[in-house]
Each structure stands twice: as C-alpha cells, then as structure tokens.
Amino acid sequence: MNLVPPTYICLDLPEPQASEVMALRRRYCQRLKDFPPEITITGSSGVGAMLPQLHWDRVEPKLEAIAQEWAPIRASLGGMVRFPDTDIFCLSMSDPMPFMALHEALKHSGIAFEESQFPFFPTARSA
C-alpha cells in the first residue's frame, strides 16, 4: 500500500494540554476545530511529508526502530508563534532541542521525504 499524500509524522499531545489546544482551536479556527492536537515532527517544516510512492511495509519498520530508541519526550509549551507567511498559529516548545534531535533522526532514517521551504521548528498547531 502506498502512502496517501501528504503523510506527516506527528506526536500526540497529552492531557491536559491536548484539551487546552482543542479549546483554542474551537474558539479561533473552524477549519481545524476537530483536528487532533499534535506536534508535527516531519511534514510542514524541515523535511517535508513522506514521499507518496513509499510503501507502508517498508516505512513502518524504520519508524518502529526509531520509536524503540526514543524515550517519551517531556516538554512544556512556550508562547504563540505565527508560521511564516501564513495564517497558521502554533504554540512553540519551551525546549525545542529534543524534538529537533528526533527530527534529525527521522531525516537520516532512510525514509524519503519531500523538500520543504521552511527550516524545522517544532510546534503544537493551535489555530
């Protein structure tokens, strides 16, 4: 099975932060009001989405291997930022370094990604 484009790699946002982000979305962003709260690691910045011609049975083992190497990341949300040249607003990470390291690991995992015009900046998309 080929991947359906665009396919991003995201981390779930835990409670109570997930509910707080959902409340912001429902108030300020009708377009994403029911979209699950997450932290995008690949897709919107840094490396782009995974190439659509990739087959899941070849991607899954690489993702599982990286997931086995990484402990859960404890993080705090920072301030609100605007994604460059868009009407997309996100919450920054107080310490982006663990997310940047994970992004780099995925970038060098052997999974092929599209190009992105934006440098990697880990955020929780809020509106």
C-alpha positions, 0 to 999 in steps of 0.5 A: 500500500502506498502512502496517501499524500501528504503523510506527516509524522506527528506526536500526540499531545497529552492531557491536559494540554491536548484539551487546552489546544482543542479549546483554542482551536474551537474558539479561533479556527473552524477549519481545524476545530476537530483536528487532533492536537499534535506536534508535527515532527516531519511534514510542514517544516524541515523535511517535508511529508513522506514521499507518496510512492513509499510503501507502508511495509517498508516505512513502518519498520524504520519508524518502529526502530526509531520509536524503540530508541526514543524515550517519551519526550517531556516538554512544556509549551512556550508562547504563540508563534505565527508560521511564516507567511501564513495564517497558521498559529502554533504554540512553540516548545519551551525546549525545542532541542529534543524534538529537533534531535528526533527530527534529525533522526527521522531525516537520516532514517532512510525514509524519503521525504519531500523538500520543504521551504521552511527550516524545522521548528517544532510546534503544537498547531493551535489555530 
